[in-house]
Amino acid sequence: MTNFVILPILIPLLTGIILLFFPKKVTFQKVLSFIASVLLVIVSVMLVFQVHNNGIQTLELGGWQPPFGIVLVADMLAILLVSTTSIVSLAVLLYSFYSIDAEREKYYYYPFFQFLITGVVGAFLTGDIFNLFVFFEVMLIASYILIVHGGTKVQLRESFKYVLVNVISSALFVAGVAYLYAVAGTLNMAHLSERIGSLETQAPILTVIAVLFLIVFGLKGALFPLYFWLPASYAAPPSAIAAIFGALLTKVGIYSIFRTYSVVFVHDTGYTHQILAVLAALTMIFGVVGAVAHQDVKKILVYNVIVAVGFVLFGVSTLTEEGFMGAIFYLMHDMVIKGALFLLIGAMVVVAGTSHLKDMGGLIKHHAQLGWMFFTAVMALVGIPPLSGFIGKLLLVQGGVSAGQYWIVAAMMVSSLLVLYSMIRIFLNGFYGKIQLEHANQYGSTKGLLLPSAILIAVSAGIGLGAEMLYPFVATAAETLLHPEIYIDAVLKE
């Protein structure tokens, strides 16, 4: 069963390779992509229960023992995020069938979609920092293709900024890896945790390296003040691509901070984690200011992606059980509900022919189902019980109070209210404002576009209503983060 650990990587990777040979056979690409995505969901969920019942699963590639060989590690945190990724990617794929035009589909849309998922899943499952860099690059190369896919003027303009920022962050990543190896002599995360604990004389340089990695992952995860590239870049591509970017790509950067700041860089938490807490708070504040200030519905939602980054990383900074559990719950919730909202916003844009809020209005008259699905998703986003955002936010508040970070808890509460304001503004103006277009004059149809969003909203409701059943899984993930020796023993077989 441990060999199953590699399947979530192999399934999208092999699917993408096969699809490269059939670029013009769109129906075949759709069918194979759908089968692979369903299979990924099944395998991921099976692995969740395998880890829950039998503990952390590892796979030593080539039979080389860690820390010398490449190891894949499926602990509860990693496999919960892999499962959430598989569900979100399946929904976005279904949306793509009805929203990506035929010409774009023929230019390798589905292969690079699968390669992007390969990179995301691989980043979650890798057990060493160098291979984290490798999977980052797989993900980013696929995203470079997708962000310009179709070649519109705005996509080409924003792609330069997106590629430049990520090339710089990748260069910094390599530098950080080199410095870390020079000091610790290993890149296996479990071995690093063990080594760093014994390198007391090297603590100052390790703290510098920890901050360097925070900059690298902060650039990729949109942490303040490093998120400047994200709003325009994520608003440029088609809605299906924006959804996969907004739901998954920043989460890989967040996960990397989550992993390294709980397993590896815990030698000077009074400094490194306090920096993380302050930056998380500023990310919430500046993110929500952007959401409130904009009139473009895509950018309002993208700025709310940034707010969620602050929420999750605040939980990481607390180093408390409640904070970790809240961050995990909220991260899973945000992946699902941001995916749903990007797809719903995309459907609104299809109908209205514009993403500017002032040019929308009265959509509820002919699209009541779309309107109420959007309203439900907004309620989930802001944490109205019993939907998925509530339990994560409650645990984050408890973790913040336990850590004595009262002002950041207050900032989180104010940010949540402003998030609600920014999204309700879309609902009231877009669906209940003055009617701009009658049904016959609308630009497109929502046919096939609502089911994927409905799936994700149902998953969100399931996370909220089934929080008691999900709690033991999240508690197991938090325990591994709080007690790195569990992770170390499973990987190094000590």
Backbone hydrogen bonds, N-H to C=O, Kabsch-Sander energy under -0.5 kcal/mol:
donor,donor_aa,acceptor,acceptor_aa,energy
4,F,1,M,-2.0
5,V,2,T,-1.9
6,I,3,N,-1.2
7,L,4,F,-1.2
9,I,6,I,-1.1
10,L,6,I,-2.5
11,I,7,L,-2.8
13,L,9,I,-1.7
14,L,10,L,-3.0
15,T,11,I,-1.8
16,G,12,P,-2.5
17,I,13,L,-2.1
18,I,14,L,-2.5
19,L,15,T,-2.4
20,L,16,G,-1.3
21,F,17,I,-0.5
21,F,18,I,-1.4
22,F,19,L,-1.6
25,K,22,F,-0.7
26,V,24,K,-1.6
29,Q,25,K,-2.1
30,K,26,V,-2.5
31,V,27,T,-2.4
32,L,28,F,-2.7
33,S,29,Q,-2.3
34,F,30,K,-2.4
35,I,31,V,-2.5
36,A,32,L,-2.6
37,S,33,S,-2.3
38,V,34,F,-2.5
39,L,35,I,-2.4
40,L,36,A,-2.2
41,V,37,S,-1.9
42,I,38,V,-2.2
43,V,39,L,-2.7
44,S,40,L,-2.3
45,V,41,V,-2.4
46,M,42,I,-2.2
47,L,43,V,-2.1
48,V,44,S,-1.7
49,F,45,V,-1.7
50,Q,46,M,-2.0
51,V,47,L,-2.7
52,H,48,V,-2.2
53,N,49,F,-2.3
54,N,50,Q,-2.5
55,G,51,V,-1.9
57,Q,74,A,-1.9
59,L,72,L,-2.1
61,L,59,L,-0.9
61,L,70,I,-2.1
63,G,60,E,-1.7
64,W,61,L,-1.2
68,F,65,Q,-1.4
69,G,65,Q,-1.3
72,L,59,L,-2.4
73,V,125,L,-3.4
74,A,57,Q,-3.5
75,D,73,V,-0.9
79,I,75,D,-2.4
80,L,76,M,-2.1
81,L,77,L,-1.9
82,V,78,A,-2.1
83,S,79,I,-2.3
84,T,80,L,-2.2
85,T,81,L,-2.5
86,S,82,V,-2.3
87,I,83,S,-1.9
88,V,84,T,-2.5
89,S,85,T,-2.8
90,L,86,S,-1.8
91,A,87,I,-2.0
92,V,88,V,-2.5
93,L,89,S,-2.2
94,L,90,L,-2.1
95,Y,91,A,-2.0
96,S,92,V,-2.2
97,F,93,L,-1.4
98,Y,94,L,-0.6
98,Y,95,Y,-1.0
99,S,95,Y,-1.1
100,I,96,S,-2.3
101,D,99,S,-0.6
105,E,101,D,-2.1
106,K,102,A,-1.6
107,Y,103,E,-0.5
107,Y,104,R,-1.2
109,Y,104,R,-0.6
109,Y,105,E,-0.7
112,F,108,Y,-1.6
113,F,109,Y,-1.9
114,Q,110,Y,-2.0
115,F,111,P,-2.1
116,L,112,F,-2.1
117,I,113,F,-1.8
118,T,114,Q,-2.1
119,G,115,F,-2.2
120,V,116,L,-2.2
121,V,117,I,-2.8
122,G,118,T,-2.6
123,A,119,G,-2.1
124,F,120,V,-1.5
125,L,121,V,-1.7
126,T,122,G,-1.9
127,G,71,V,-2.0
129,I,187,L,-2.5
132,L,128,D,-1.2
133,F,129,I,-1.8
134,V,130,F,-1.8
135,F,131,N,-2.5
136,F,132,L,-2.1
137,E,133,F,-2.2
138,V,134,V,-2.0
139,M,135,F,-2.4
140,L,136,F,-2.8
141,I,137,E,-2.9
142,A,138,V,-1.8
143,S,139,M,-2.1
144,Y,140,L,-2.4
145,I,141,I,-1.5
146,L,142,A,-2.2
147,I,143,S,-2.5
148,V,144,Y,-0.8
149,H,146,L,-0.9
151,G,148,V,-2.4
156,L,152,T,-2.4
157,R,153,K,-2.2
158,E,154,V,-2.4
159,S,155,Q,-2.0
160,F,156,L,-1.0
160,F,157,R,-0.5
161,K,157,R,-0.8
162,Y,158,E,-2.3
163,V,159,S,-3.0
164,L,160,F,-2.4
165,V,161,K,-2.5
166,N,162,Y,-1.9
167,V,163,V,-2.4
168,I,164,L,-2.2
169,S,165,V,-2.5
170,S,166,N,-2.1
171,A,167,V,-2.1
172,L,168,I,-2.3
173,F,169,S,-2.1
174,V,170,S,-2.3
175,A,171,A,-2.1
176,G,172,L,-2.7
177,V,173,F,-2.5
178,A,174,V,-2.4
179,Y,175,A,-2.5
180,L,176,G,-2.5
181,Y,177,V,-2.4
182,A,178,A,-2.2
183,V,179,Y,-1.8
184,A,180,L,-3.1
185,G,181,Y,-2.1
189,M,127,G,-2.2
190,A,127,G,-0.5
192,L,188,N,-3.0
193,S,189,M,-2.2
194,E,190,A,-1.7
195,R,191,H,-2.9
196,I,192,L,-3.2
197,G,193,S,-1.1
198,S,195,R,-1.8
199,L,196,I,-1.1
200,E,198,S,-0.7
202,Q,199,L,-1.1
203,A,200,E,-1.4
206,L,202,Q,-2.2
207,T,203,A,-2.1
208,V,204,P,-1.8
209,I,205,I,-2.3
210,A,206,L,-2.4
211,V,207,T,-2.1
212,L,208,V,-2.1
213,F,209,I,-2.5
214,L,210,A,-1.7
215,I,211,V,-2.0
216,V,212,L,-2.3
217,F,213,F,-2.9
218,G,214,L,-2.1
219,L,215,I,-2.2
220,K,216,V,-1.5
221,G,217,F,-2.5
222,A,218,G,-1.0
223,L,218,G,-2.4
226,L,223,L,-2.8
228,F,225,P,-0.6
230,L,227,Y,-1.9
233,S,229,W,-1.2
234,Y,230,L,-2.7
235,A,231,P,-1.0
236,A,232,A,-0.7
236,A,233,S,-0.6
242,A,238,P,-2.7
243,A,239,S,-2.5
244,I,240,A,-1.7
245,F,241,I,-2.2
246,G,242,A,-3.2
247,A,243,A,-2.4
248,L,244,I,-1.6
249,L,244,I,-0.8
249,L,245,F,-1.0
250,T,245,F,-1.0
252,V,248,L,-1.0
252,V,249,L,-1.0
253,G,249,L,-1.0
254,I,250,T,-2.1
255,Y,251,K,-2.8
256,S,252,V,-2.1
257,I,253,G,-1.8
258,F,254,I,-2.8
259,R,255,Y,-3.1
260,T,256,S,-2.5
261,Y,257,I,-2.7
262,S,259,R,-1.0
263,V,259,R,-2.2
264,V,259,R,-0.6
264,V,260,T,-0.8
265,F,260,T,-3.4
266,V,264,V,-1.5
271,Y,268,D,-1.5
272,T,268,D,-2.3
273,H,269,T,-0.9
274,Q,269,T,-0.6
275,I,271,Y,-2.0
276,L,272,T,-2.0
277,A,273,H,-2.1
278,V,274,Q,-2.3
279,L,275,I,-2.6
280,A,276,L,-2.3
281,A,277,A,-2.2
282,L,278,V,-2.4
283,T,279,L,-2.2
284,M,280,A,-2.1
285,I,281,A,-2.2
286,F,282,L,-2.7
287,G,283,T,-2.0
288,V,284,M,-2.2
289,V,285,I,-1.7
290,G,286,F,-1.8
291,A,287,G,-1.9
292,V,288,V,-2.3
293,A,289,V,-1.9
294,H,290,G,-1.5
297,V,295,Q,-0.5
297,V,355,S,-3.0
300,I,296,D,-2.3
301,L,297,V,-1.8
302,V,298,K,-2.3
303,Y,299,K,-2.4
304,N,300,I,-1.3
305,V,301,L,-1.2
306,I,302,V,-1.3
307,V,303,Y,-1.7
308,A,304,N,-1.7
309,V,305,V,-1.3
310,G,306,I,-1.5
311,F,307,V,-1.8
312,V,308,A,-2.5
313,L,309,V,-2.3
314,F,310,G,-1.7
315,G,311,F,-1.5
316,V,312,V,-1.6
317,S,313,L,-2.0
318,T,314,F,-1.0
319,L,315,G,-0.6
319,L,316,V,-0.9
324,F,320,T,-2.7
325,M,321,E,-2.6
326,G,322,E,-2.8
327,A,323,G,-2.4
328,I,324,F,-2.3
329,F,325,M,-2.8
330,Y,326,G,-2.8
331,L,327,A,-2.3
332,M,328,I,-2.3
333,H,329,F,-2.6
334,D,330,Y,-2.8
335,M,331,L,-2.1
336,V,332,M,-1.8
337,I,333,H,-2.9
338,K,334,D,-2.3
339,G,335,M,-1.2
340,A,336,V,-2.1
341,L,337,I,-2.4
342,F,338,K,-2.5
343,L,339,G,-1.9
344,L,340,A,-2.3
345,I,341,L,-2.9
346,G,342,F,-2.0
347,A,343,L,-1.9
348,M,344,L,-2.1
349,V,345,I,-2.3
350,V,346,G,-2.1
351,V,347,A,-1.9
352,A,348,M,-2.8
353,G,349,V,-2.5
357,L,295,Q,-2.8
357,L,355,S,-0.5
359,D,356,H,-1.4
360,M,357,L,-1.4
361,G,430,G,-0.6
363,L,430,G,-1.9
364,I,431,F,-1.6
365,K,362,G,-1.4
366,H,363,L,-0.8
367,H,363,L,-1.8
371,G,367,H,-2.2
372,W,368,A,-2.6
373,M,369,Q,-2.0
374,F,370,L,-2.2
375,F,371,G,-2.2
376,T,372,W,-2.2
377,A,373,M,-2.4
378,V,374,F,-2.2
379,M,375,F,-2.2
380,A,376,T,-2.1
381,L,377,A,-2.4
382,V,378,V,-2.1
383,G,379,M,-0.6
383,G,380,A,-0.8
384,I,379,M,-2.7
387,L,384,I,-1.8
389,G,380,A,-0.5
390,F,387,L,-1.4
392,G,388,S,-0.8
393,K,389,G,-1.9
394,L,390,F,-2.6
395,L,391,I,-2.1
396,L,392,G,-2.0
397,V,393,K,-2.2
398,Q,394,L,-2.2
399,G,395,L,-2.7
400,G,396,L,-2.5
401,V,397,V,-2.4
402,S,398,Q,-2.5
403,A,399,G,-1.7
404,G,401,V,-1.2
405,Q,400,G,-2.5
406,Y,404,G,-1.3
409,V,405,Q,-1.9
410,A,406,Y,-2.4
411,A,407,W,-2.1
412,M,408,I,-2.4
413,M,409,V,-2.1
414,V,410,A,-2.3
415,S,411,A,-2.5
416,S,412,M,-2.1
417,L,413,M,-1.8
418,L,414,V,-2.0
419,V,415,S,-2.5
420,L,416,S,-2.1
421,Y,417,L,-2.1
422,S,418,L,-2.6
423,M,419,V,-2.1
424,I,420,L,-2.7
425,R,421,Y,-1.8
426,I,422,S,-0.8
427,F,423,M,-1.8
428,L,424,I,-3.2
429,N,425,R,-2.4
430,G,426,I,-2.6
431,F,426,I,-0.5
431,F,427,F,-1.9
432,Y,427,F,-0.8
432,Y,428,L,-0.9
433,G,429,N,-0.5
436,Q,361,G,-1.6
437,L,361,G,-0.6
441,N,438,E,-1.4
442,Q,438,E,-0.5
442,Q,439,H,-1.1
443,Y,351,V,-2.0
449,L,446,T,-2.3
450,L,446,T,-0.7
453,S,449,L,-0.6
454,A,450,L,-2.5
455,I,451,L,-2.3
456,L,452,P,-1.8
457,I,453,S,-2.6
458,A,454,A,-2.3
459,V,455,I,-2.1
460,S,456,L,-2.4
461,A,457,I,-2.5
462,G,458,A,-2.3
463,I,459,V,-2.4
464,G,460,S,-2.0
465,L,461,A,-3.4
466,G,462,G,-2.3
467,A,464,G,-1.2
470,L,466,G,-2.3
471,Y,467,A,-1.9
473,F,470,L,-0.6
474,V,470,L,-2.0
475,A,471,Y,-2.9
476,T,472,P,-1.9
477,A,473,F,-1.9
478,A,474,V,-2.6
479,E,475,A,-2.3
480,T,476,T,-1.8
481,L,477,A,-1.4
482,L,478,A,-2.5
483,H,479,E,-2.1
486,I,483,H,-2.2
487,Y,483,H,-0.6
488,I,484,P,-2.8
489,D,485,E,-2.7
490,A,486,I,-1.7
491,V,487,Y,-2.0
492,L,488,I,-3.0
493,K,489,D,-1.1
494,E,489,D,-0.5
